[in-house]
């Protein structure tokens, strides 16, 4: 026990000496633990030292790669190579064997982590697979992916047929190795391709979408082929019956997954999120879903990676998967499993074998053939897909990165006996070389692709939408009772959700039964039906060629007091709380019921106060919308909500601005700057509405109190709905300022207060 004591007594200056000192200290600690574990025969101590070393070295080298413009995953892979027989085993063999002994039971522990890491990485890959993007650029992506897989697959298969027997694990199964080698050469890395495209700002460019969509298609095809090849390897022979069994099993699994399997996954994730109160229950359910689907593919005779990949696709499409849940799962995988897995892969690669001139030449030949096959296939596919020469060239440069995907494929091939250790090392070397060459090549090629006028307009529109409020909503919480105001709030929430397929959870606050329970509500009177009807009307009003996104509506029953129920539900992750209750207005502001509900959530809030026809006919009454604007973020958010409701109901809006004048020589005048500000504010609102094909009328009132201007505009133009952006003020009661209070008290129109 002396070595750990010595390490703990090292001066604190080592911790300030930078990454090298930290890495040295970590390696020393790991060595001490490994030595102690080997002396005591405690393999768990060595295992812990191995994990710490892989995480530390992988993270540090990943950071170095990231800072020089290379993918961080390459640093993690190089970390394993440095810690393995290629570098540390040559420089300091005793240290390398102390940390990574060759004992079978010790290797088995790391292999277990590696196998689970493969599944998690495929889960993450599936979650990043955007099927909507593939459908958007389907024709070009399909031709590129087919050619981009077929040409390098043929090259790899031919290489396997001509390869010397010394590189084959089983000379009598050359066909299996050839098929696997063809698959390894044909696959690209979604993660690295998407990272470089995103770094270059090409994520929403036409070419960027085609590149990412093509990589998605290629990866999907590749994992299906690998699953089939694995089934053939398990069968031991390649005959028509084995091929038919693997292909049929894969087809049945995919069909089942994307039909009723999708609904089951959605249900399980939602049920877990809504019923569990412990920490991170959705993460657990996602991992369970991944494990069950991986086991399913195993039992039907194909590789577990297909089940994990498809599970990731279904989980990524789930409407309940909020950003914070996605970030939690992604953090677990990226922080632990990714550096450990790629470090283990690097440990398995022994680059010292490349001292053999023959193997070195064959590795260089493998890199050349892999690059030529992928480049030629992608370029040909781009030509057939209607791309220009420059676009096809940039596409070909991007698709040549094998990266993490290639390492996963090679690891699977090594574990299933389709690759020898030398062939595995050659493939890993090829993955490192092609991946590190891709970023500078793609950056150079993308910089030469011009931007068309139509594409520029689309990018500007999408940039504005990305900064919008409604476009970034994922889940709404609707806290309402069965009063007419509750039904009207449900209608507005449905219109808002229908514009983007936003999921809504309805939290009934009371049954609204004023007859002591003797009279049951009909189905049409229920608030949730108002929500669904409004959402359906929205999709019909929008029209267009795109298939409208369905709105998922869930009813959450409870038995707790109102404030407690809202607070408890709000913790499950919502982007906006919409409140509609019978008791909304009192003489001095909001009713205490509204104040209690609003205090349960610190995030964005929309309070609905219906009036007149909207209470008599909450589901059919017309909407004549007025939105006061001031130019700040709060009023812009309200304008965004008003435009979304107007778009959904196919109605125009009126934007109202209240201007003030200064005094010069006893006369009131509006200065030049004031007029320019007024014009800029109005132009911004009009442009927001134009992007959604909503007609906008502007109105300016001068030298009048804001609430008086709003009430005057309502009276003159007959507006019946005011959408007003407000900010919460500190205090025990819910208060949005004097203007909002005056409008609430005196307005004959319905009001929606959008609070930040």
C-alpha positions in Angstrom: 0.0 0.0 0.0 3.0 2.3 -0.2 2.6 3.4 -3.8 -0.7 5.1 -3.4 0.6 6.9 -0.4 3.6 8.2 -2.4 1.2 9.4 -5.1 -1.0 11.2 -2.7 2.1 13.1 -1.4 3.0 14.5 -4.8 3.1 18.3 -4.8 0.1 20.2 -5.9 2.1 21.9 -8.6 1.7 18.8 -10.7 -2.0 19.5 -11.0 -1.2 23.0 -12.3 1.4 21.7 -14.8 -1.2 21.0 -17.6 -2.5 17.9 -19.3 0.8 16.1 -19.5 1.3 16.2 -15.8 -2.3 15.1 -15.3 -1.8 12.2 -17.7 1.5 11.2 -16.0 -0.2 11.3 -12.6 -3.1 9.3 -13.9 -0.9 6.7 -15.4 1.2 6.4 -12.3 -1.9 5.9 -10.2 -3.2 3.4 -12.6 0.1 1.5 -12.5 0.2 1.5 -8.7 -3.4 0.2 -8.6 -2.6 -2.4 -11.3 0.5 -3.6 -9.5 -1.4 -3.8 -6.2 -4.2 -5.7 -8.0 -1.9 -8.2 -9.6 -0.2 -8.8 -6.3 -3.4 -9.4 -4.5 -5.0 -11.2 -7.4 -7.9 -8.7 -7.4 -8.9 -8.3 -11.0 -11.5 -5.6 -10.2 -8.7 -3.2 -9.1 -6.9 -3.7 -12.4 -10.2 -3.3 -14.2 -10.8 0.0 -12.5 -7.2 1.2 -13.3 -7.8 0.2 -17.0 -11.0 2.2 -17.2 -9.5 5.3 -15.5 -6.5 5.2 -17.9 -8.6 4.8 -21.0 -10.9 7.6 -20.1 -8.1 10.0 -19.1 -5.8 9.4 -22.1 -8.7 9.2 -24.5 -10.2 12.4 -23.3 -6.8 14.3 -23.4 -5.9 13.1 -26.9 -9.5 13.7 -28.0 -9.1 17.3 -26.8 -5.8 17.7 -28.7 -7.4 16.3 -31.9 -10.4 18.6 -31.5 -8.2 21.7 -31.2 -6.3 20.9 -34.4 -9.5 20.5 -36.4 -9.8 16.7 -36.2 -12.6 14.6 -34.8 -12.1 13.9 -31.1 -13.0 10.3 -31.5 -9.7 9.8 -33.4 -7.9 11.0 -30.3 -9.7 8.4 -28.3 -8.7 5.7 -30.8 -5.1 7.0 -30.9 -5.1 6.9 -27.1 -5.8 3.1 -27.2 -3.0 2.7 -29.8 -0.6 4.6 -27.6 -1.5 2.5 -24.6 -1.3 -0.7 -26.5 1.5 -2.8 -27.9 2.1 -0.3 -30.7 3.7 2.4 -28.5 3.7 1.8 -24.8 4.4 -1.9 -25.4 7.5 -1.0 -27.3 8.7 1.9 -25.1 7.8 0.4 -21.6 6.6 -3.2 -21.9 6.5 -3.8 -18.2 4.1 -0.9 -17.6 1.9 -1.9 -20.5 1.6 -5.5 -19.2 1.0 -4.2 -15.7 -2.0 -2.1 -16.7 -3.3 -4.4 -19.5 -2.3 -8.0 -18.5 -3.0 -10.8 -21.0 -5.0 -12.8 -18.5 -8.2 -14.1 -20.2 -10.5 -13.1 -17.3 -9.1 -9.6 -17.3 -9.7 -9.2 -21.0 -13.2 -10.6 -20.6 -14.1 -7.7 -18.3 -12.9 -5.1 -20.8 -14.6 -7.0 -23.6 -17.9 -6.9 -21.7 -17.7 -3.1 -21.5 -16.7 -2.9 -25.2 -19.6 -5.0 -26.3 -22.1 -2.9 -24.4 -20.3 0.2 -25.7 -20.9 -1.0 -29.2 -24.7 -1.2 -28.5 -24.7 2.3 -26.9 -22.8 3.8 -29.8 -25.2 2.3 -32.3 -28.1 3.6 -30.1 -26.7 7.1 -30.4 -26.1 6.7 -34.1 -29.7 5.7 -34.5 -30.9 8.7 -32.5 -29.0 11.0 -34.8 -30.6 9.4 -37.9 -33.1 11.9 -39.2 -35.5 10.0 -41.5 -37.3 13.2 -42.3 -34.1 14.6 -43.8 -33.7 11.4 -45.9 -37.3 11.9 -47.2 -36.6 15.5 -48.0 -33.7 14.8 -50.3 -34.7 11.2 -51.0 -33.9 10.9 -54.7 -30.4 12.3 -54.5 -29.6 10.5 -51.2 -30.9 7.2 -52.6 -28.8 7.2 -55.8 -25.7 8.4 -53.8 -26.0 5.8 -51.1 -26.6 2.9 -53.5 -23.6 3.8 -55.7 -21.6 4.8 -52.6 -22.1 1.3 -51.1 -22.0 -0.8 -54.3 -18.7 0.4 -55.8 -16.6 0.1 -52.6 -18.3 -3.1 -51.7 -17.2 -4.6 -55.0 -13.7 -3.3 -54.5 -13.6 -4.8 -51.0 -15.0 -8.1 -52.1 -12.5 -8.3 -54.9 -9.7 -7.5 -52.5 -10.9 -10.3 -50.2 -10.9 -12.8 -53.0 -7.3 -11.9 -54.0 -5.9 -11.6 -50.4 -3.2 -14.1 -49.4 -4.3 -16.9 -47.1 -2.0 -15.7 -44.3 -4.4 -12.8 -43.7 -7.6 -15.0 -43.6 -8.8 -16.4 -40.3 -10.3 -19.4 -42.0 -9.0 -20.0 -45.6 -12.0 -22.3 -46.2 -14.4 -19.3 -45.5 -12.8 -16.8 -47.8 -16.2 -15.7 -49.1 -17.3 -14.7 -45.6 -14.2 -12.5 -45.1 -14.6 -11.0 -48.6 -18.2 -10.1 -47.8 -17.2 -8.5 -44.5 -14.3 -6.7 -46.1 -16.6 -5.3 -48.8 -19.0 -4.1 -46.1 -16.2 -2.5 -44.1 -15.0 -0.5 -47.2 -18.5 0.6 -48.1 -19.6 2.2 -44.8 -19.1 5.9 -43.8 -19.2 7.6 -40.4 -22.4 9.6 -39.8 -20.9 11.3 -36.7 -17.8 12.6 -38.4 -19.4 13.6 -41.6 -22.2 15.4 -39.8 -19.7 17.1 -37.4 -17.6 18.6 -40.3 -20.7 19.6 -42.2 -22.0 21.3 -39.0 -18.7 23.0 -38.3 -18.7 24.4 -41.9 -22.2 25.9 -41.4 -23.5 23.5 -44.1 -26.1 21.7 -42.0 -29.0 23.4 -43.7 -27.4 23.9 -47.1 -28.9 21.7 -49.8 -25.5 19.9 -50.3 -25.0 19.5 -46.5 -28.4 17.8 -46.2 -27.7 15.5 -49.1 -24.3 14.5 -47.6 -25.7 13.8 -44.2 -28.8 12.0 -45.6 -26.6 9.9 -47.9 -24.4 8.9 -44.9 -27.5 7.9 -43.0 -28.7 5.7 -45.8 -25.2 4.1 -46.2 -24.9 3.4 -42.5 -28.4 1.9 -42.4 -27.7 -0.3 -45.4 -24.3 -1.3 -43.9 -25.7 -2.3 -40.6 -28.4 -4.5 -42.3 -25.6 -6.2 -44.4 -23.5 -6.7 -41.3 -26.4 -8.3 -39.5 -27.0 -10.6 -42.4 -23.3 -11.6 -42.7 -23.2 -12.3 -38.9 -26.2 -14.6 -39.4 -24.3 -16.4 -42.2 -21.2 -16.7 -39.9 -23.3 -18.3 -37.2 -24.7 -20.7 -39.7 -21.2 -21.8 -40.6 -21.9 -22.1 -44.2 -23.1 -19.8 -47.0 -25.9 -21.5 -48.8 -29.3 -20.3 -50.2 -31.1 -21.4 -47.1 -28.8 -19.5 -44.7 -29.0 -16.4 -46.8 -32.8 -16.6 -47.0 -33.1 -17.1 -43.3 -30.9 -14.1 -42.5 -32.6 -11.8 -45.0 -36.1 -12.9 -44.1 -35.4 -12.4 -40.3 -33.9 -9.0 -40.9 -36.9 -7.9 -43.1 -39.5 -9.1 -40.6 -37.7 -7.3 -37.7 -37.5 -4.0 -39.6 -41.1 -4.2 -40.7 -42.3 -5.0 -37.2 -40.1 -2.3 -35.7 -41.3 0.5 -37.9 -45.0 -0.4 -37.7 -46.4 -1.4 -34.3 -42.9 -1.4 -32.7 -42.7 2.4 -33.1 -46.0 2.8 -31.2 -44.8 0.5 -28.4 -41.6 2.5 -28.0 -43.5 5.8 -27.9 -45.9 4.4 -25.3 -43.1 3.0 -23.0 -41.1 6.2 -23.0 -44.2 8.4 -22.3 -45.5 6.0 -19.6 -42.1 6.0 -17.9 -41.7 9.8 -18.0 -45.2 10.4 -16.7 -45.4 7.8 -13.9 -41.9 7.5 -12.4 -40.8 10.1 -9.8 -37.2 8.8 -9.4 -34.2 10.3 -11.2 -33.6 9.5 -14.9 -36.3 6.9 -15.4 -36.5 7.6 -19.2 -32.8 6.9 -19.6 -33.3 3.5 -17.9 -36.3 2.7 -20.2 -34.3 3.7 -23.3 -31.5 1.3 -22.3 -34.0 -1.5 -21.6 -35.7 -0.9 -25.0 -32.2 -1.1 -26.7 -31.4 -4.3 -24.8 -34.7 -6.0 -25.7 -34.4 -5.1 -29.4 -30.7 -6.2 -29.4 -31.7 -9.6 -27.9 -34.5 -9.9 -30.4 -32.1 -9.6 -33.3 -29.8 -12.0 -31.7 -32.6 -14.6 -31.3 -33.6 -14.3 -35.0 -30.0 -15.0 -36.0 -28.6 -11.5 -36.9 -26.2 -9.3 -35.0 -27.4 -7.3 -32.0 -26.1 -4.0 -33.5 -29.1 -3.9 -35.8 -31.5 -4.0 -32.9 -29.6 -1.2 -31.1 -29.5 0.9 -34.2 -33.2 0.5 -34.9 -34.0 1.2 -31.2 -32.0 4.5 -31.5 -34.0 5.5 -34.6 -37.3 4.8 -32.9 -36.2 6.6 -29.7 -35.0 9.6 -31.6 -38.4 9.9 -33.3 -40.3 9.8 -30.0 -42.3 13.0 -29.4 -41.6 12.7 -25.7 -37.8 12.7 -26.0 -37.1 16.2 -24.8 -33.7 18.0 -25.2 -32.6 17.5 -21.6 -33.3 13.7 -21.7 -31.4 13.4 -24.9 -28.5 15.4 -23.4 -28.4 13.1 -20.3 -28.1 10.0 -22.4 -25.7 11.5 -24.8 -23.5 12.6 -21.8 -23.4 9.1 -20.4 -22.3 7.6 -23.7 -19.8 10.3 -24.7 -18.2 10.7 -21.3 -17.6 7.1 -20.5 -18.4 4.5 -23.1 -17.0 6.3 -26.1 -13.4 6.8 -24.8 -13.4 3.4 -23.3 -14.7 1.6 -26.4 -12.4 3.3 -28.8 -9.5 3.0 -26.4 -10.1 -0.8 -26.3 -10.2 -0.9 -30.1 -6.9 0.9 -30.2 -5.4 -1.6 -27.8 -6.4 -4.4 -30.1 -4.5 -2.8 -33.0 -0.8 -3.7 -33.1 0.9 -1.3 -35.5 4.2 -3.0 -35.0 3.2 -5.6 -37.5 3.6 -2.9 -40.2 7.3 -3.2 -39.8 6.8 -6.0 -42.3 7.2 -4.4 -45.6 4.7 -6.6 -47.2 2.0 -5.8 -44.7 2.8 -2.1 -44.9 2.4 -2.1 -48.7 -0.9 -4.1 -48.4 -2.1 -1.5 -45.8 -1.3 1.3 -48.2 -3.0 -0.6 -50.9 -6.1 -1.1 -48.7 -6.2 2.7 -48.0 -5.9 3.5 -51.7 -8.6 1.0 -52.8 -11.0 2.1 -50.0 -10.5 5.7 -50.9 -10.9 5.1 -54.6 -14.0 2.9 -54.2 -15.8 5.3 -51.9 -14.8 8.4 -53.8 -15.8 6.9 -57.2 -19.1 5.5 -55.9 -20.2 8.7 -54.2 -19.1 10.9 -57.2 -21.1 8.6 -59.7 -24.1 8.6 -57.4 -23.9 12.4 -57.1 -23.9 12.7 -60.9 -27.0 10.5 -61.2 -28.6 12.4 -58.3 -28.5 15.7 -60.2 -25.6 17.4 -58.4 -23.1 19.6 -60.1 -19.5 18.5 -60.5 -18.3 20.7 -57.6 -21.1 19.4 -55.4 -20.4 15.8 -56.4 -16.7 16.3 -55.7 -17.4 17.7 -52.2 -19.8 14.9 -51.5 -17.2 12.3 -52.5 -14.6 14.0 -50.2 -17.0 13.8 -47.3 -18.1 10.2 -47.7 -14.6 8.9 -47.5 -14.4 9.2 -43.7 -14.7 5.8 -42.0 -14.1 7.0 -38.5 -15.8 5.4 -35.5 -18.2 3.4 -37.6 -15.3 1.6 -39.3 -13.7 0.8 -36.0 -17.0 -0.7 -34.7 -17.4 -2.8 -37.8 -13.8 -4.0 -37.5 -14.3 -4.9 -33.9 -17.4 -6.9 -34.7 -15.5 -8.7 -37.5 -12.7 -9.5 -35.1 -15.0 -10.9 -32.5 -17.0 -13.0 -34.9 -13.9 -14.5 -36.5 -14.2 -12.9 -39.9 -10.9 -10.9 -39.5 -7.5 -11.8 -38.3 -5.5 -9.6 -35.9 -3.3 -8.3 -38.8 -6.3 -7.6 -41.0 -8.0 -5.8 -38.1 -4.9 -3.6 -37.6 -4.9 -2.8 -41.3 -8.6 -1.7 -41.3 -8.1 0.4 -38.2 -5.1 2.1 -39.8 -7.2 2.7 -42.9 -10.0 4.2 -40.7 -7.5 6.6 -39.0 -5.9 7.7 -42.3 -9.2 8.3 -44.2 -10.8 10.1 -41.3 -8.0 12.4 -40.6 -7.7 13.3 -44.3 -11.4 14.0 -44.7 -12.0 17.2 -42.7 -9.5 19.4 -44.5 -10.5 18.0 -47.9 -14.2 18.5 -47.2 -13.6 22.1 -45.9 -11.8 22.9 -49.0 -14.4 21.4 -51.3 -17.4 22.9 -49.6 -15.8 26.3 -49.8 -15.9 26.1 -53.6 -19.7 25.3 -53.7 -21.6 28.5 -54.5 -24.9 29.5 -52.8 -27.9 29.9 -55.1 -30.5 32.7 -54.6 -33.3 30.3 -53.7 -31.2 28.5 -51.2 -30.1 31.8 -49.6 -33.7 32.8 -49.1 -34.5 29.4 -47.6 -31.6 29.6 -45.2 -32.6 33.1 -44.1 -36.1 31.8 -43.4 -34.8 28.9 -41.4 -32.4 31.1 -39.4 -35.3 33.2 -38.3 -37.3 30.1 -37.4 -34.4 28.8 -35.3 -34.6 32.0 -33.2 -38.3 31.8 -32.9 -40.3 30.7 -29.8 -43.0 28.5 -31.3 -40.7 26.7 -33.6 -38.7 25.5 -30.7 -41.6 24.2 -28.6 -41.6 20.4 -28.1 -44.1 19.9 -25.3 -47.0 21.9 -23.9 -48.7 21.5 -20.6 -52.3 22.6 -20.7 -53.7 23.2 -17.2 -57.5 23.8 -17.6 -60.8 23.1 -16.1 -64.1 22.2 -17.9 -65.3 25.8 -18.0 -65.9 27.6 -21.3 -62.6 29.5 -20.7 -60.9 26.1 -20.2 -62.3 24.9 -23.5 -61.2 28.1 -25.3 -57.7 27.7 -23.9 -57.7 24.1 -25.1 -58.7 25.4 -28.6 -55.9 27.9 -28.7 -53.4 25.3 -27.4 -54.5 22.9 -30.1 -54.1 25.5 -32.8 -50.6 26.3 -31.5 -49.6 22.6 -31.3 -51.0 21.8 -34.7 -48.5 24.1 -36.5 -45.6 21.9 -35.6 -46.9 18.6 -34.3 -46.2 19.7 -30.7 -47.1 17.1 -28.0 -49.7 18.3 -25.4 -50.4 17.0 -22.0 -53.8 18.0 -20.6 -54.0 18.4 -16.8 -57.7 18.6 -15.8 -58.0 20.9 -12.8 -61.7 20.2 -12.1 -64.6 18.6 -13.8 -66.6 21.8 -13.9 -69.7 20.0 -12.8 -72.1 22.5 -11.3 -74.9 20.0 -10.8 -73.4 17.9 -8.1 -72.4 15.1 -10.4 -75.9 14.3 -11.7 -75.2 15.3 -15.3 -72.3 13.8 -17.2 -70.4 15.7 -19.7 -70.7 14.4 -23.3 -67.5 13.4 -25.1 -67.7 16.5 -27.4 -67.6 18.9 -24.3 -64.4 17.6 -23.0 -61.4 19.9 -23.2 -59.1 17.3 -24.7 -61.6 16.9 -27.6 -61.3 20.7 -28.2 -57.6 20.3 -28.4 -57.7 17.5 -30.9 -60.3 19.2 -33.0 -58.3 22.5 -33.1 -55.1 20.6 -34.0 -56.9 18.8 -36.9 -58.3 22.1 -38.1 -54.8 23.5 -38.1 -53.4 20.8 -40.4 -56.3 21.3 -42.8 -55.8 25.0 -42.8 -52.1 24.7 -43.5 -52.6 22.5 -46.5 -49.4 22.1 -48.7 -47.6 19.1 -50.0 -46.0 18.1 -46.8 -47.7 15.6 -44.6 -49.0 17.4 -41.5 -47.3 16.3 -38.2 -49.8 14.6 -35.9 -50.4 16.1 -32.5 -50.0 13.7 -29.5 -52.5 14.5 -26.8 -52.3 12.9 -23.3 -54.7 13.3 -20.4 -53.0 13.3 -17.0 -55.4 12.5 -14.2 -54.5 13.5 -10.6 -56.0 13.8 -7.1 -53.6 16.4 -5.7 -54.5 20.1 -5.0 -54.2 22.3 -8.1 -50.9 24.0 -7.4 -49.2 20.8 -6.3 -50.5 18.9 -9.3 -49.2 21.5 -11.7 -45.8 21.8 -10.0 -45.4 18.0 -10.0 -46.3 17.6 -13.6 -44.1 20.6 -14.7 -41.0 18.8 -13.4 -41.3 16.3 -16.3 -40.1 18.8 -18.8 -42.4 21.2 -20.6 -41.6 24.3 -22.8 -44.8 26.2 -22.2 -47.6 26.1 -19.6 -51.1 27.2 -20.9 -53.6 28.1 -18.2 -57.4 28.3 -18.8 -59.7 28.3 -15.7 -63.1 29.7 -15.0 -61.9 32.1 -12.3 -59.3 34.2 -14.1 -60.2 37.9 -13.6 -61.0 39.8 -10.4 -61.2 43.6 -9.8 -57.6 44.0 -8.9 -55.9 41.6 -11.3 -55.7 37.8 -11.5 -57.7 35.4 -9.4 -55.7 33.6 -6.7 -56.3 30.3 -8.6 -54.3 31.6 -11.5 -51.6 32.9 -9.3 -51.2 29.5 -7.6 -51.0 27.8 -10.9 -48.5 30.3 -12.4 -46.2 30.0 -9.3 -45.8 26.3 -10.0 -43.7 26.9 -13.1 -40.8 29.3 -13.6 -40.6 28.9 -17.4 -42.7 30.4 -20.2 -46.4 30.8 -19.4 -49.6 31.6 -21.4 -52.7 32.7 -19.4 -56.0 32.7 -21.3 -58.8 35.0 -20.3 -61.7 34.5 -22.6 -64.6 36.9 -23.1 -68.0 37.2 -24.9 -68.4 34.9 -27.9 -65.2 32.9 -27.1 -67.0 31.8 -23.9 -70.3 31.2 -25.5 -68.9 29.3 -28.4 -65.3 28.4 -27.4 -64.7 26.0 -30.3 -66.3 27.8 -33.2 -66.1 31.6 -32.6 -63.9 33.6 -35.0 -60.5 35.0 -34.1 -59.6 38.7 -34.9 -56.1 39.0 -33.5 -54.4 42.1 -32.2 -50.8 41.9 -31.0 -49.1 44.9 -29.3 -45.4 45.2 -30.1 -42.6 47.1 -28.5 -39.5 45.6 -30.1 -38.3 43.7 -27.1 -37.9 39.9 -26.8 -41.1 39.5 -24.8 -43.4 41.2 -27.4 -41.6 39.3 -30.2 -42.4 36.1 -28.5 -46.1 37.1 -28.2 -46.0 38.1 -31.9 -44.7 34.6 -32.7 -47.6 33.0 -30.8 -50.1 35.3 -32.5 -48.8 34.5 -35.9 -48.9 30.7 -35.2 -52.5 31.0 -34.1 -53.4 33.1 -37.1 -51.7 30.7 -39.4 -53.5 27.8 -37.9 -56.9 29.5 -38.1 -56.2 31.1 -41.5 -56.8 34.6 -40.1 -54.9 37.9 -40.4 -53.3 39.8 -37.5 -52.9 43.4 -36.6 -49.6 44.6 -35.0 -50.0 47.7 -32.8 -47.1 50.0 -31.9 -47.5 53.0 -29.5 -45.1 55.8 -30.3 -44.2 58.8 -28.2 -43.1 62.3 -29.4 -40.7 64.8 -28.0 -41.2 68.5 -27.7 -39.2 71.0 -29.9 -40.0 74.8 -29.8 -43.2 74.1 -28.0 -44.3 71.6 -30.7 -44.5 67.8 -30.5 -42.4 66.0 -33.0 -41.3 62.5 -33.6 -37.5 62.3 -34.0 -35.8 60.5 -36.9 -34.4 57.8 -34.6 -37.9 57.1 -33.2 -39.4 56.7 -36.7 -36.6 54.4 -37.7 -37.1 52.3 -34.6 -40.9 52.2 -35.2 -40.3 51.1 -38.9 -37.8 48.4 -37.8 -40.1 46.9 -35.2 -43.1 46.8 -37.7 -40.9 45.4 -40.5 -39.7 42.6 -38.2 -43.2 41.6 -37.3 -44.4 41.8 -41.0 -41.4 39.7 -42.1 -42.2 37.1 -39.4 -45.8 36.9 -40.6 -44.8 36.8 -44.3 -42.6 33.8 -43.7 -45.7 31.9 -42.5 -48.0 33.4 -45.2 -50.0 35.4 -42.6 -51.4 38.7 -43.7 -50.4 41.6 -41.3 -52.0 45.0 -40.8 -50.0 47.6 -38.9 -51.3 50.3 -36.7 -49.5 53.1 -34.8 -50.9 55.2 -32.0 -49.1 58.3 -30.8 -49.0 60.1 -27.5 -51.4 57.9 -25.7 -51.0 55.5 -22.8 -50.3 51.9 -24.0 -53.4 50.4 -22.5 -55.6 53.1 -23.9 -54.1 52.6 -27.4 -54.8 48.8 -27.1 -58.4 49.4 -26.0 -59.0 52.0 -28.7 -57.7 49.7 -31.4 -59.9 46.9 -30.1 -63.0 49.2 -30.2 -62.2 50.7 -33.7 -61.3 47.5 -35.5 -63.5 44.9 -33.7 -60.6 42.7 -32.5 -61.8 40.0 -30.1 -58.4 38.4 -29.2 -55.3 40.3 -27.8 -52.0 38.4 -27.6 -49.8 40.4 -25.3 -46.2 39.8 -24.3 -45.5 40.4 -20.6 -42.9 39.9 -17.9 -43.5 38.7 -14.4 -43.0 41.2 -11.7 -41.7 40.2 -8.2 -44.3 39.8 -5.4 -46.7 37.4 -3.8 -49.4 38.0 -6.4 -49.2 37.4 -10.1 -48.5 40.8 -11.7 -47.4 41.7 -15.2 -47.3 45.5 -14.9 -49.7 48.4 -15.0 -50.5 48.1 -18.7 -51.3 44.5 -18.5 -53.4 45.0 -15.4 -55.4 47.8 -17.1 -56.0 45.7 -20.2 -57.1 42.8 -18.1 -59.6 44.9 -16.2 -61.1 47.0 -19.0 -60.8 45.0 -22.2 -64.0 43.5 -23.7 -61.8 41.2 -25.8 -60.3 37.9 -24.9 -56.6 38.0 -23.9 -53.7 35.7 -24.0 -50.8 36.9 -21.8 -47.5 35.3 -23.0 -45.1 35.6 -20.1 -41.4 34.7 -20.1 
